Amino acid sequence: MLNLQHVTNVYNMKVFTDQGDYFGEVEEAIISSKKLHGWKIRSTSNSLITKIVGNAKGVIVPHNLVKSIADIMIVSYAAVPGMEKMEQQAAAVQA
């Protein structure tokens, strides 16, 4: 059975990538026309966002990149800022 919850229950929830990296904390849901579009993820001192983007306050993750929400939120590693560019560079080095 599907367990429905209020969106506000997700606020301040810890977010991890599907690779196991700590990503940040949920700050806000992005909703329009009664549809959930994405999540604002706040950067914290030891998060992956801080390590890659530096002094950014956070990132917006499209909801389609969220894999699971329970006690924590798990997002696809593709949600990491600049990940596409890093993957292209890695592919070029391997070629």
Biopython code that builds the backbone (N, CA, C, O; Angstrom):
import numpy as np
from Bio.PDB.StructureBuilder import StructureBuilder

atoms = [
    (1, "MET", "N", (0.836, -1.177, 0.000)),
    (1, "MET", "CA", (0.000, 0.000, 0.000)),
    (1, "MET", "C", (0.884, 1.245, 0.000)),
    (1, "MET", "O", (1.900, 1.287, 0.694)),
    (2, "LEU", "N", (0.508, 2.233, -0.759)),
    (2, "LEU", "CA", (1.252, 3.483, -0.870)),
    (2, "LEU", "C", (1.053, 4.317, 0.390)),
    (2, "LEU", "O", (-0.076, 4.532, 0.831)),
    (3, "ASN", "N", (2.152, 4.781, 0.961)),
    (3, "ASN", "CA", (2.105, 5.581, 2.178)),
    (3, "ASN", "C", (2.290, 7.052, 1.807)),
    (3, "ASN", "O", (3.398, 7.473, 1.476)),
    (4, "LEU", "N", (1.223, 7.826, 1.859)),
    (4, "LEU", "CA", (1.288, 9.242, 1.497)),
    (4, "LEU", "C", (1.691, 10.078, 2.698)),
    (4, "LEU", "O", (1.297, 9.795, 3.829)),
    (5, "GLN", "N", (2.485, 11.118, 2.439)),
    (5, "GLN", "CA", (2.948, 12.007, 3.497)),
    (5, "GLN", "C", (2.869, 13.445, 2.990)),
    (5, "GLN", "O", (2.752, 13.684, 1.788)),
    (6, "HIS", "N", (2.931, 14.380, 3.903)),
    (6, "HIS", "CA", (2.984, 15.787, 3.538)),
    (6, "HIS", "C", (4.383, 16.127, 3.035)),
    (6, "HIS", "O", (5.372, 15.585, 3.528)),
    (7, "VAL", "N", (4.464, 17.012, 2.066)),
    (7, "VAL", "CA", (5.750, 17.445, 1.528)),
    (7, "VAL", "C", (6.611, 18.053, 2.631)),
    (7, "VAL", "O", (7.833, 17.907, 2.614)),
    (8, "THR", "N", (5.991, 18.724, 3.577)),
    (8, "THR", "CA", (6.760, 19.375, 4.641)),
    (8, "THR", "C", (7.513, 18.367, 5.517)),
    (8, "THR", "O", (8.468, 18.743, 6.198)),
    (9, "ASN", "N", (7.104, 17.101, 5.512)),
    (9, "ASN", "CA", (7.828, 16.076, 6.271)),
    (9, "ASN", "C", (9.217, 15.811, 5.692)),
    (9, "ASN", "O", (10.075, 15.238, 6.364)),
    (10, "VAL", "N", (9.433, 16.228, 4.450)),
    (10, "VAL", "CA", (10.705, 15.991, 3.772)),
    (10, "VAL", "C", (11.699, 17.121, 4.049)),
    (10, "VAL", "O", (12.905, 16.933, 3.884)),
    (11, "TYR", "N", (11.214, 18.274, 4.461)),
    (11, "TYR", "CA", (12.109, 19.413, 4.712)),
    (11, "TYR", "C", (13.157, 19.047, 5.757)),
    (11, "TYR", "O", (12.852, 18.385, 6.749)),
    (12, "ASN", "N", (14.380, 19.478, 5.529)),
    (12, "ASN", "CA", (15.559, 19.225, 6.366)),
    (12, "ASN", "C", (16.017, 17.766, 6.332)),
    (12, "ASN", "O", (16.905, 17.387, 7.095)),
    (13, "MET", "N", (15.437, 16.954, 5.474)),
    (13, "MET", "CA", (15.847, 15.556, 5.338)),
    (13, "MET", "C", (17.225, 15.501, 4.672)),
    (13, "MET", "O", (17.508, 16.290, 3.770)),
    (14, "LYS", "N", (18.066, 14.591, 5.103)),
    (14, "LYS", "CA", (19.386, 14.409, 4.505)),
    (14, "LYS", "C", (19.233, 13.760, 3.131)),
    (14, "LYS", "O", (18.380, 12.896, 2.924)),
    (15, "VAL", "N", (20.082, 14.198, 2.196)),
    (15, "VAL", "CA", (20.033, 13.710, 0.814)),
    (15, "VAL", "C", (21.372, 13.062, 0.472)),
    (15, "VAL", "O", (22.435, 13.622, 0.737)),
    (16, "PHE", "N", (21.298, 11.869, -0.122)),
    (16, "PHE", "CA", (22.486, 11.137, -0.555)),
    (16, "PHE", "C", (22.334, 10.789, -2.031)),
    (16, "PHE", "O", (21.217, 10.692, -2.538)),
    (17, "THR", "N", (23.467, 10.601, -2.725)),
    (17, "THR", "CA", (23.408, 10.130, -4.108)),
    (17, "THR", "C", (23.266, 8.616, -4.105)),
    (17, "THR", "O", (23.480, 7.966, -3.082)),
    (18, "ASP", "N", (22.907, 8.062, -5.248)),
    (18, "ASP", "CA", (22.813, 6.609, -5.357)),
    (18, "ASP", "C", (24.186, 5.945, -5.314)),
    (18, "ASP", "O", (24.284, 4.718, -5.307)),
    (19, "GLN", "N", (25.253, 6.756, -5.286)),
    (19, "GLN", "CA", (26.618, 6.251, -5.127)),
    (19, "GLN", "C", (27.056, 6.265, -3.660)),
    (19, "GLN", "O", (28.150, 5.806, -3.331)),
    (20, "GLY", "N", (26.186, 6.799, -2.771)),
    (20, "GLY", "CA", (26.460, 6.812, -1.345)),
    (20, "GLY", "C", (27.087, 8.092, -0.821)),
    (20, "GLY", "O", (27.446, 8.165, 0.354)),
    (21, "ASP", "N", (27.226, 9.113, -1.681)),
    (21, "ASP", "CA", (27.810, 10.386, -1.251)),
    (21, "ASP", "C", (26.758, 11.263, -0.580)),
    (21, "ASP", "O", (25.620, 11.338, -1.043)),
    (22, "TYR", "N", (27.142, 11.931, 0.519)),
    (22, "TYR", "CA", (26.247, 12.886, 1.170)),
    (22, "TYR", "C", (26.113, 14.109, 0.276)),
    (22, "TYR", "O", (27.118, 14.718, -0.092)),
    (23, "PHE", "N", (24.882, 14.478, -0.078)),
    (23, "PHE", "CA", (24.622, 15.519, -1.062)),
    (23, "PHE", "C", (24.192, 16.843, -0.432)),
    (23, "PHE", "O", (24.553, 17.902, -0.945)),
    (24, "GLY", "N", (23.443, 16.817, 0.649)),
    (24, "GLY", "CA", (22.966, 18.030, 1.306)),
    (24, "GLY", "C", (21.683, 17.750, 2.061)),
    (24, "GLY", "O", (21.427, 16.616, 2.466)),
    (25, "GLU", "N", (20.865, 18.799, 2.253)),
    (25, "GLU", "CA", (19.588, 18.656, 2.956)),
    (25, "GLU", "C", (18.479, 19.317, 2.153)),
    (25, "GLU", "O", (18.704, 20.323, 1.480)),
    (26, "VAL", "N", (17.286, 18.748, 2.227)),
    (26, "VAL", "CA", (16.133, 19.304, 1.514)),
    (26, "VAL", "C", (15.760, 20.634, 2.158)),
    (26, "VAL", "O", (15.552, 20.719, 3.368)),
    (27, "GLU", "N", (15.680, 21.665, 1.330)),
    (27, "GLU", "CA", (15.294, 22.982, 1.822)),
    (27, "GLU", "C", (13.847, 23.306, 1.465)),
    (27, "GLU", "O", (13.120, 23.899, 2.262)),
    (28, "GLU", "N", (13.435, 22.910, 0.259)),
    (28, "GLU", "CA", (12.115, 23.319, -0.207)),
    (28, "GLU", "C", (11.677, 22.449, -1.380)),
    (28, "GLU", "O", (12.514, 21.917, -2.109)),
    (29, "ALA", "N", (10.376, 22.306, -1.560)),
    (29, "ALA", "CA", (9.809, 21.631, -2.723)),
    (29, "ALA", "C", (9.403, 22.687, -3.747)),
    (29, "ALA", "O", (8.955, 23.773, -3.380)),
    (30, "ILE", "N", (9.560, 22.368, -5.016)),
    (30, "ILE", "CA", (9.143, 23.273, -6.087)),
    (30, "ILE", "C", (7.871, 22.697, -6.691)),
    (30, "ILE", "O", (7.894, 21.680, -7.384)),
    (31, "ILE", "N", (6.755, 23.377, -6.410)),
    (31, "ILE", "CA", (5.434, 22.901, -6.824)),
    (31, "ILE", "C", (4.733, 24.001, -7.604)),
    (31, "ILE", "O", (4.739, 25.164, -7.203)),
    (32, "SER", "N", (4.125, 23.615, -8.732)),
    (32, "SER", "CA", (3.273, 24.548, -9.473)),
    (32, "SER", "C", (2.142, 23.748, -10.106)),
    (32, "SER", "O", (2.328, 22.610, -10.535)),
    (33, "SER", "N", (0.997, 24.353, -10.153)),
    (33, "SER", "CA", (-0.203, 23.700, -10.696)),
    (33, "SER", "C", (-0.423, 22.320, -10.075)),
    (33, "SER", "O", (-0.777, 21.361, -10.761)),
    (34, "LYS", "N", (-0.205, 22.244, -8.773)),
    (34, "LYS", "CA", (-0.414, 21.012, -8.007)),
    (34, "LYS", "C", (0.477, 19.860, -8.468)),
    (34, "LYS", "O", (0.140, 18.693, -8.269)),
    (35, "LYS", "N", (1.611, 20.188, -9.083)),
    (35, "LYS", "CA", (2.542, 19.168, -9.532)),
    (35, "LYS", "C", (3.926, 19.450, -8.940)),
    (35, "LYS", "O", (4.394, 20.589, -8.950)),
    (36, "LEU", "N", (4.565, 18.415, -8.432)),
    (36, "LEU", "CA", (5.904, 18.535, -7.864)),
    (36, "LEU", "C", (6.917, 18.470, -8.999)),
    (36, "LEU", "O", (6.985, 17.480, -9.729)),
    (37, "HIS", "N", (7.707, 19.539, -9.141)),
    (37, "HIS", "CA", (8.688, 19.609, -10.225)),
    (37, "HIS", "C", (10.106, 19.303, -9.764)),
    (37, "HIS", "O", (10.886, 18.721, -10.519)),
    (38, "GLY", "N", (10.451, 19.684, -8.543)),
    (38, "GLY", "CA", (11.817, 19.471, -8.100)),
    (38, "GLY", "C", (12.002, 19.828, -6.642)),
    (38, "GLY", "O", (11.045, 20.124, -5.926)),
    (39, "TRP", "N", (13.262, 19.795, -6.216)),
    (39, "TRP", "CA", (13.616, 20.030, -4.827)),
    (39, "TRP", "C", (14.803, 20.967, -4.748)),
    (39, "TRP", "O", (15.764, 20.826, -5.504)),
    (40, "LYS", "N", (14.739, 21.929, -3.831)),
    (40, "LYS", "CA", (15.898, 22.759, -3.541)),
    (40, "LYS", "C", (16.690, 22.041, -2.466)),
    (40, "LYS", "O", (16.185, 21.795, -1.370)),
    (41, "ILE", "N", (17.932, 21.705, -2.782)),
    (41, "ILE", "CA", (18.802, 21.008, -1.843)),
    (41, "ILE", "C", (19.835, 21.998, -1.322)),
    (41, "ILE", "O", (20.582, 22.592, -2.100)),
    (42, "ARG", "N", (19.873, 22.171, -0.016)),
    (42, "ARG", "CA", (20.779, 23.122, 0.635)),
    (42, "ARG", "C", (22.155, 22.484, 0.796)),
    (42, "ARG", "O", (22.281, 21.327, 1.199)),
    (43, "SER", "N", (23.167, 23.256, 0.477)),
    (43, "SER", "CA", (24.544, 22.825, 0.671)),
    (43, "SER", "C", (24.909, 22.935, 2.146)),
    (43, "SER", "O", (24.571, 23.925, 2.796)),
    (44, "THR", "N", (25.585, 21.945, 2.671)),
    (44, "THR", "CA", (26.073, 21.992, 4.050)),
    (44, "THR", "C", (27.595, 21.855, 4.019)),
    (44, "THR", "O", (28.178, 21.584, 2.969)),
    (45, "SER", "N", (28.221, 22.041, 5.150)),
    (45, "SER", "CA", (29.683, 22.127, 5.202)),
    (45, "SER", "C", (30.411, 20.896, 4.650)),
    (45, "SER", "O", (31.487, 21.037, 4.069)),
    (46, "ASN", "N", (29.862, 19.723, 4.814)),
    (46, "ASN", "CA", (30.562, 18.518, 4.348)),
    (46, "ASN", "C", (29.835, 17.817, 3.201)),
    (46, "ASN", "O", (30.018, 16.617, 2.996)),
    (47, "SER", "N", (29.018, 18.551, 2.458)),
    (47, "SER", "CA", (28.241, 17.930, 1.385)),
    (47, "SER", "C", (29.016, 17.897, 0.072)),
    (47, "SER", "O", (29.978, 18.641, -0.118)),
    (48, "LEU", "N", (28.585, 17.031, -0.817)),
    (48, "LEU", "CA", (29.178, 16.907, -2.144)),
    (48, "LEU", "C", (29.005, 18.203, -2.933)),
    (48, "LEU", "O", (29.871, 18.561, -3.731)),
    (49, "ILE", "N", (27.895, 18.906, -2.717)),
    (49, "ILE", "CA", (27.660, 20.187, -3.399)),
    (49, "ILE", "C", (28.783, 21.157, -3.063)),
    (49, "ILE", "O", (29.328, 21.806, -3.956)),
    (50, "THR", "N", (29.132, 21.263, -1.797)),
    (50, "THR", "CA", (30.186, 22.175, -1.356)),
    (50, "THR", "C", (31.523, 21.781, -1.963)),
    (50, "THR", "O", (32.293, 22.651, -2.368)),
    (51, "LYS", "N", (31.812, 20.492, -2.033)),
    (51, "LYS", "CA", (33.086, 20.025, -2.576)),
    (51, "LYS", "C", (33.228, 20.332, -4.063)),
    (51, "LYS", "O", (34.329, 20.625, -4.528)),
    (52, "ILE", "N", (32.123, 20.268, -4.819)),
    (52, "ILE", "CA", (32.193, 20.457, -6.260)),
    (52, "ILE", "C", (31.943, 21.905, -6.672)),
    (52, "ILE", "O", (32.666, 22.439, -7.513)),
    (53, "VAL", "N", (30.937, 22.543, -6.097)),
    (53, "VAL", "CA", (30.528, 23.873, -6.520)),
    (53, "VAL", "C", (31.150, 24.982, -5.669)),
    (53, "VAL", "O", (31.146, 26.146, -6.068)),
    (54, "GLY", "N", (31.669, 24.633, -4.530)),
    (54, "GLY", "CA", (32.309, 25.633, -3.679)),
    (54, "GLY", "C", (31.322, 26.347, -2.790)),
    (54, "GLY", "O", (30.670, 25.727, -1.950)),
    (55, "ASN", "N", (31.207, 27.666, -2.974)),
    (55, "ASN", "CA", (30.387, 28.461, -2.054)),
    (55, "ASN", "C", (28.925, 28.572, -2.475)),
    (55, "ASN", "O", (28.233, 29.477, -2.008)),
    (56, "ALA", "N", (28.432, 27.695, -3.332)),
    (56, "ALA", "CA", (27.022, 27.721, -3.718)),
    (56, "ALA", "C", (26.151, 27.394, -2.511)),
    (56, "ALA", "O", (26.529, 26.581, -1.667)),
    (57, "LYS", "N", (24.996, 28.025, -2.434)),
    (57, "LYS", "CA", (24.083, 27.778, -1.319)),
    (57, "LYS", "C", (23.322, 26.476, -1.491)),
    (57, "LYS", "O", (22.786, 25.934, -0.524)),
    (58, "GLY", "N", (23.273, 25.973, -2.715)),
    (58, "GLY", "CA", (22.571, 24.730, -2.973)),
    (58, "GLY", "C", (22.297, 24.543, -4.445)),
    (58, "GLY", "O", (22.785, 25.306, -5.279)),
    (59, "VAL", "N", (21.516, 23.531, -4.764)),
    (59, "VAL", "CA", (21.154, 23.231, -6.147)),
    (59, "VAL", "C", (19.685, 22.832, -6.205)),
    (59, "VAL", "O", (19.068, 22.516, -5.188)),
    (60, "ILE", "N", (19.145, 22.853, -7.407)),
    (60, "ILE", "CA", (17.781, 22.377, -7.635)),
    (60, "ILE", "C", (17.882, 21.032, -8.349)),
    (60, "ILE", "O", (18.544, 20.908, -9.379)),
    (61, "VAL", "N", (17.219, 20.038, -7.787)),
    (61, "VAL", "CA", (17.213, 18.698, -8.354)),
    (61, "VAL", "C", (15.823, 18.417, -8.914)),
    (61, "VAL", "O", (14.841, 18.462, -8.172)),
    (62, "PRO", "N", (15.723, 18.126, -10.225)),
    (62, "PRO", "CA", (14.413, 17.767, -10.791)),
    (62, "PRO", "C", (13.880, 16.503, -10.108)),
    (62, "PRO", "O", (14.640, 15.594, -9.775)),
    (63, "HIS", "N", (12.571, 16.466, -9.909)),
    (63, "HIS", "CA", (11.976, 15.335, -9.187)),
    (63, "HIS", "C", (12.223, 14.004, -9.895)),
    (63, "HIS", "O", (12.275, 12.964, -9.239)),
    (64, "ASN", "N", (12.374, 14.016, -11.213)),
    (64, "ASN", "CA", (12.597, 12.751, -11.918)),
    (64, "ASN", "C", (13.971, 12.136, -11.604)),
    (64, "ASN", "O", (14.220, 10.982, -11.954)),
    (65, "LEU", "N", (14.867, 12.897, -10.944)),
    (65, "LEU", "CA", (16.164, 12.351, -10.535)),
    (65, "LEU", "C", (16.149, 11.819, -9.102)),
    (65, "LEU", "O", (17.160, 11.320, -8.609)),
    (66, "VAL", "N", (14.999, 11.929, -8.440)),
    (66, "VAL", "CA", (14.857, 11.382, -7.089)),
    (66, "VAL", "C", (14.511, 9.905, -7.216)),
    (66, "VAL", "O", (13.546, 9.537, -7.886)),
    (67, "LYS", "N", (15.304, 9.070, -6.571)),
    (67, "LYS", "CA", (15.087, 7.627, -6.654)),
    (67, "LYS", "C", (14.262, 7.082, -5.500)),
    (67, "LYS", "O", (13.502, 6.130, -5.672)),
    (68, "SER", "N", (14.412, 7.693, -4.309)),
    (68, "SER", "CA", (13.716, 7.169, -3.142)),
    (68, "SER", "C", (13.590, 8.245, -2.076)),
    (68, "SER", "O", (14.478, 9.082, -1.909)),
    (69, "ILE", "N", (12.468, 8.210, -1.354)),
    (69, "ILE", "CA", (12.268, 9.081, -0.198)),
    (69, "ILE", "C", (11.697, 8.215, 0.920)),
    (69, "ILE", "O", (10.618, 7.638, 0.785)),
    (70, "ALA", "N", (12.431, 8.134, 2.016)),
    (70, "ALA", "CA", (11.971, 7.415, 3.208)),
    (70, "ALA", "C", (12.518, 8.174, 4.411)),
    (70, "ALA", "O", (12.071, 9.286, 4.691)),
    (71, "ASP", "N", (13.467, 7.598, 5.119)),
    (71, "ASP", "CA", (14.130, 8.315, 6.214)),
    (71, "ASP", "C", (15.148, 9.307, 5.668)),
    (71, "ASP", "O", (15.471, 10.302, 6.317)),
    (72, "ILE", "N", (15.654, 9.023, 4.459)),
    (72, "ILE", "CA", (16.550, 9.914, 3.728)),
    (72, "ILE", "C", (16.036, 10.004, 2.301)),
    (72, "ILE", "O", (15.177, 9.224, 1.891)),
    (73, "MET", "N", (16.566, 10.959, 1.546)),
    (73, "MET", "CA", (16.237, 11.062, 0.124)),
    (73, "MET", "C", (17.459, 10.583, -0.663)),
    (73, "MET", "O", (18.591, 10.955, -0.356)),
    (74, "ILE", "N", (17.218, 9.768, -1.662)),
    (74, "ILE", "CA", (18.287, 9.307, -2.534)),
    (74, "ILE", "C", (18.037, 9.862, -3.921)),
    (74, "ILE", "O", (16.954, 9.698, -4.483)),
    (75, "VAL", "N", (19.062, 10.531, -4.476)),
    (75, "VAL", "CA", (18.963, 11.114, -5.811)),
    (75, "VAL", "C", (19.981, 10.453, -6.723)),
    (75, "VAL", "O", (20.993, 9.925, -6.263)),
    (76, "SER", "N", (19.709, 10.487, -8.006)),
    (76, "SER", "CA", (20.631, 9.960, -8.998)),
    (76, "SER", "C", (21.924, 10.770, -8.980)),
    (76, "SER", "O", (21.899, 11.977, -8.738)),
    (77, "TYR", "N", (23.039, 10.116, -9.232)),
    (77, "TYR", "CA", (24.333, 10.805, -9.276)),
    (77, "TYR", "C", (24.346, 11.848, -10.392)),
    (77, "TYR", "O", (25.169, 12.764, -10.374)),
    (78, "ALA", "N", (23.439, 11.714, -11.364)),
    (78, "ALA", "CA", (23.328, 12.694, -12.447)),
    (78, "ALA", "C", (22.891, 14.057, -11.935)),
    (78, "ALA", "O", (23.027, 15.048, -12.653)),
    (79, "ALA", "N", (22.372, 14.138, -10.721)),
    (79, "ALA", "CA", (21.944, 15.412, -10.132)),
    (79, "ALA", "C", (23.128, 16.250, -9.661)),
    (79, "ALA", "O", (22.967, 17.435, -9.368)),
    (80, "VAL", "N", (24.315, 15.651, -9.587)),
    (80, "VAL", "CA", (25.505, 16.382, -9.137)),
    (80, "VAL", "C", (25.859, 17.441, -10.181)),
    (80, "VAL", "O", (26.020, 17.108, -11.355)),
    (81, "PRO", "N", (25.985, 18.719, -9.778)),
    (81, "PRO", "CA", (26.300, 19.789, -10.733)),
    (81, "PRO", "C", (27.612, 19.527, -11.459)),
    (81, "PRO", "O", (28.613, 19.159, -10.844)),
    (82, "GLY", "N", (27.594, 19.720, -12.776)),
    (82, "GLY", "CA", (28.800, 19.538, -13.577)),
    (82, "GLY", "C", (29.145, 18.093, -13.863)),
    (82, "GLY", "O", (30.194, 17.817, -14.446)),
    (83, "MET", "N", (28.286, 17.161, -13.466)),
    (83, "MET", "CA", (28.593, 15.751, -13.634)),
    (83, "MET", "C", (28.698, 15.373, -15.108)),
    (83, "MET", "O", (29.554, 14.563, -15.462)),
    (84, "GLU", "N", (27.857, 15.932, -15.980)),
    (84, "GLU", "CA", (27.913, 15.618, -17.405)),
    (84, "GLU", "C", (29.267, 16.012, -17.987)),
    (84, "GLU", "O", (29.864, 15.257, -18.755)),
    (85, "LYS", "N", (29.744, 17.192, -17.619)),
    (85, "LYS", "CA", (31.026, 17.676, -18.114)),
    (85, "LYS", "C", (32.165, 16.778, -17.638)),
    (85, "LYS", "O", (33.070, 16.463, -18.412)),
    (86, "MET", "N", (32.126, 16.362, -16.371)),
    (86, "MET", "CA", (33.158, 15.494, -15.825)),
    (86, "MET", "C", (33.144, 14.127, -16.515)),
    (86, "MET", "O", (34.206, 13.558, -16.772)),
    (87, "GLU", "N", (31.956, 13.593, -16.817)),
    (87, "GLU", "CA", (31.849, 12.302, -17.488)),
    (87, "GLU", "C", (32.373, 12.389, -18.914)),
    (87, "GLU", "O", (33.008, 11.451, -19.396)),
    (88, "GLN", "N", (32.113, 13.512, -19.602)),
    (88, "GLN", "CA", (32.622, 13.693, -20.962)),
    (88, "GLN", "C", (34.143, 13.756, -20.964)),
    (88, "GLN", "O", (34.786, 13.183, -21.844)),
    (89, "GLN", "N", (34.724, 14.448, -19.985)),
    (89, "GLN", "CA", (36.173, 14.534, -19.880)),
    (89, "GLN", "C", (36.776, 13.163, -19.596)),
    (89, "GLN", "O", (37.810, 12.817, -20.168)),
    (90, "ALA", "N", (36.153, 12.381, -18.727)),
    (90, "ALA", "CA", (36.645, 11.047, -18.409)),
    (90, "ALA", "C", (36.581, 10.133, -19.629)),
    (90, "ALA", "O", (37.494, 9.340, -19.858)),
    (91, "ALA", "N", (35.512, 10.240, -20.409)),
    (91, "ALA", "CA", (35.374, 9.433, -21.626)),
    (91, "ALA", "C", (36.441, 9.799, -22.653)),
    (91, "ALA", "O", (36.973, 8.926, -23.339)),
    (92, "ALA", "N", (36.755, 11.099, -22.760)),
    (92, "ALA", "CA", (37.772, 11.562, -23.704)),
    (92, "ALA", "C", (39.160, 11.035, -23.306)),
    (92, "ALA", "O", (39.967, 10.697, -24.173)),
    (93, "VAL", "N", (39.434, 10.966, -22.004)),
    (93, "VAL", "CA", (40.722, 10.473, -21.524)),
    (93, "VAL", "C", (40.859, 8.980, -21.805)),
    (93, "VAL", "O", (41.938, 8.502, -22.157)),
    (94, "GLN", "N", (39.752, 8.247, -21.646)),
    (94, "GLN", "CA", (39.784, 6.794, -21.863)),
    (94, "GLN", "C", (39.898, 6.435, -23.337)),
    (94, "GLN", "O", (40.398, 5.362, -23.673)),
    (95, "ALA", "N", (39.440, 7.323, -24.228)),
    (95, "ALA", "CA", (39.442, 7.032, -25.671)),
    (95, "ALA", "C", (40.808, 7.125, -26.283)),
    (95, "ALA", "O", (40.962, 6.908, -27.485)),
]
sb = StructureBuilder()
sb.init_structure("model")
sb.init_model(0)
sb.init_chain("A")
sb.init_seg("    ")
for serial, (resi, resn, name, xyz) in enumerate(atoms, 1):
    if name == "N":
        sb.init_residue(resn, " ", resi, " ")
    sb.init_atom(name, np.array(xyz, "f"), 0.0, 1.0, " ", f" {name:<3s}", serial, name[0])
structure = sb.get_structure()
